[in-house]
Every structure is written in structure tokens, then in C-alpha cells.
Amino acid sequence: MMPITRSLCFIVTLTAAELCNGFTHHYRSQSHSLQQTSPLPSTSTSRLFAAAPNKSDNKENALREGRLVEFTSGTGGNKQTTLGAIIGREGKKNLKILNSNGRTYSVPPRSVTHLVPNARGVTTQSEIGRHEDAAFDALENDAADTGEMVRTVWEMLLEDCNNDELCTAEAGTDLVTLSELILGDSSSISCYATRAVLTRGAEHFCFKEIGGNVINCPTYEPRQQGDVETMRSRAKVEAME
């Protein structure tokens, strides 16, 4: 293991598997509006690795009523991704899913692309909407500070590995842990918001989502510094065209 050259914000004592199977923090803001946290404090910890998948689980058991998921619908140019709550079954195989606007969909399990960690017992439009609002707020905050929190965590993981490519490839960190590091919370709302800034935020170049099963927490690998700089430069050129 490479020596740690810069510390992360706290010792993570719960595995991703424990968190994904129901551990939920109370969401701190009653308004459910995410605020950017202050820079990460310096406290010693070990390097964060993704936990092994929970082999006892499977997609059929995971996609139960009350779970919050992203799913695809439509075809071709009309294909879109939607957030919704599973509210039952439609026929023998399909899931009945409710979105924040009150529309229901009949969706085959294969169309589910993301299972929101720690989201259980979600049954109403307002609960779904709070997750969407949190992601929107997080993206606005992220844009305002040009992705500072994501960039800080990415830099720490790279320093831990001394920018070694092999080490970096092994330093995948699960979404729940990254939510704790970036937003200071691992509730389903914060996990959904964190995923938004990792994939659509100002510094979405820093991490790439690596393989895994839909039912397991997504894992993110820090990209090499040279790769990130290349992607940033390309994005700037494309923005000027």
C-alpha cells in the first residue's frame, strides 16, 4: 500500500455493504436544500476502497416496493432517464414506478439503471421530488464553486497513490463514502445529489464510474491527472465552438 501523503476527513468505519443495506443518517436540512460543506478537515484515515458486492442479494430481491430507482423509458431519440419509486408490480414481470409528477410507468427490471443507496419506503411524489430538488441544488452549488469539493477529494485520492496508475485503479470508492466526503452525509438524498455532481458537475472529469451490478452501490475510480487535464482542455475547446 502506498503511504498516505494527505489525510481525508474522517475514518470510515462502516462498509459500503452495511450502508447499502439500510443504514441511513437523518438528513440535516429540514428544507432538504443542500448546502456546500466547508473544506475537508484534516484527520488521519486509511485509503478508501470499495467494499465487495453483497453476493447474497440479487436484482429481483432488491427491486422491491419503496425503493428509489433511475430507469430508462422510450426508444431512439425519445429515450430518457427518470427517477421514480417502485410502488408495486405490473403483471408477472414489470415494475410499477411512480415519478415526481404523479405519472406511473410499467418498467421491466432490465430498464433500471441505478438503485439509490439508503432509499427505502419511498412512496410519494413529494419524497421523489425532494431527491430531484437536492440534485438540482447540489449542481448549482457545485457550479458556483467550480467543483471544489469533488476536486479536493480527487486530489486526496491521487496523493494517497502518489499518482501511481496501478494504485489509482485499485482506489475505487463507493458512492455512499463519496457522499460522506463531499456533502458530509450518506442519506439517500445526499447520495443522489452526490451522484449528480460526480457525473454532471463542473469537475465530472475527475472520477469515472466503474463496473458493477445495478443493485450494488456505484463505485468511482479517480482518473489520472493527465487524463483529467486532457478532458478539461477538450471541454473548453468544445465550449468555444
C-alpha positions, -999 to 999 in steps of 0.1 A, spaced: 0 0 0 13 35 -9 19 59 20 -8 85 27 5 119 19 -26 138 27 -55 128 50 -92 125 43 -118 139 65 -126 110 89 -123 73 95 -150 54 76 -160 26 100 -190 13 81 -186 -7 49 -205 1 18 -224 -31 21 -237 -21 56 -247 13 43 -264 0 12 -284 -24 33 -303 2 52 -281 24 74 -295 59 70 -284 92 86 -311 118 94 -309 144 67 -298 176 83 -317 202 65 -355 202 70 -359 221 38 -339 194 20 -319 221 3 -282 210 1 -256 235 12 -220 232 3 -198 220 32 -167 237 43 -133 224 31 -125 189 45 -108 189 79 -75 172 82 -79 139 102 -59 108 97 -75 78 79 -67 49 57 -72 49 20 -108 42 10 -115 11 -11 -148 -1 -25 -164 -29 -4 -171 -62 -20 -205 -67 -36 -232 -83 -14 -234 -117 -31 -265 -127 -11 -286 -100 -28 -300 -101 -63 -319 -78 -86 -352 -94 -81 -350 -90 -43 -335 -55 -44 -362 -40 -67 -389 -40 -41 -417 -16 -33 -404 16 -17 -370 15 -34 -359 46 -54 -345 40 -88 -335 56 -121 -349 39 -152 -350 44 -189 -381 47 -210 -388 54 -246 -367 45 -276 -343 62 -300 -343 99 -297 -372 98 -272 -352 77 -248 -349 93 -213 -338 86 -178 -363 92 -150 -362 90 -112 -391 71 -96 -402 49 -67 -413 13 -71 -449 12 -59 -457 -24 -69 -458 -49 -98 -474 -47 -132 -482 -82 -144 -458 -110 -137 -425 -93 -145 -428 -55 -148 -423 -30 -121 -449 -2 -114 -429 30 -109 -442 64 -98 -424 97 -108 -424 131 -91 -452 143 -114 -476 115 -105 -471 95 -137 -468 58 -134 -447 36 -157 -447 -2 -163 -410 -10 -165 -391 -43 -170 -363 -47 -144 -337 -46 -171 -346 -9 -177 -335 0 -141 -301 17 -144 -295 29 -108 -307 19 -73 -304 49 -50 -285 39 -18 -303 41 15 -337 49 -1 -363 26 14 -400 32 20 -403 59 -7 -439 60 -19 -449 96 -26 -443 122 -52 -430 147 -27 -403 123 -15 -392 117 -50 -392 154 -57 -370 162 -27 -343 139 -42 -346 157 -76 -345 191 -59 -314 181 -39 -296 171 -70 -305 204 -87 -293 224 -57 -261 204 -55 -253 211 -91 -260 248 -86 -237 249 -56 -211 228 -74 -211 252 -104 -208 282 -81 -176 269 -65 -163 253 -98 -164 218 -84 -141 225 -54 -153 197 -32 -151 170 -59 -117 183 -69 -104 182 -34 -114 146 -28 -100 136 -62 -67 153 -53 -65 135 -20 -70 101 -35 -44 108 -61 -19 120 -35 -26 89 -15 -15 69 -45 13 93 -55 -4 94 -89 5 58 -95 -17 44 -122 -20 8 -108 -27 21 -73 -53 46 -86 -71 18 -104 -74 0 -71 -87 31 -52 -123 29 -63 -146 45 -37 -182 37 -33 -209 63 -37 -220 63 -1 -185 71 11 -180 98 -15 -213 113 -4 -200 115 32 -168 131 20 -183 156 -4 -216 165 13 -210 152 48 -240 129 48 -250 95 35 -287 98 33 -305 88 1 -310 124 -7 -272 132 -4 -262 101 -23 -284 111 -52 -271 146 -51 -235 134 -49 -240 112 -80 -253 142 -99 -222 163 -92 -199 133 -99 -215 127 -133 -227 161 -144 -209 186 -122 -181 211 -130 -154 185 -123 -172 154 -136 -139 146 -154 -123 136 -121 -140 103 -115 -153 75 -137 -180 51 -127 -166 16 -129 -183 -17 -135 -207 -33 -110 -242 -46 -106 -272 -22 -105 -281 -35 -71 -247 -25 -56 -236 9 -47 -218 25 -77 -180 27 -74 -159 56 -87 -123 55 -97 -102 87 -97 -88 94 -131 -51 101 -137 -42 138 -136 -31 138 -172 -64 123 -183 -84 149 -164 -63 178 -178 -69 165 -213 -106 162 -208 -108 197 -193 -90 211 -223 -112 193 -248 -143 206 -230 -130 242 -231 -124 239 -269 -159 224 -274 -175 252 -254 -159 278 -277 -171 261 -309 
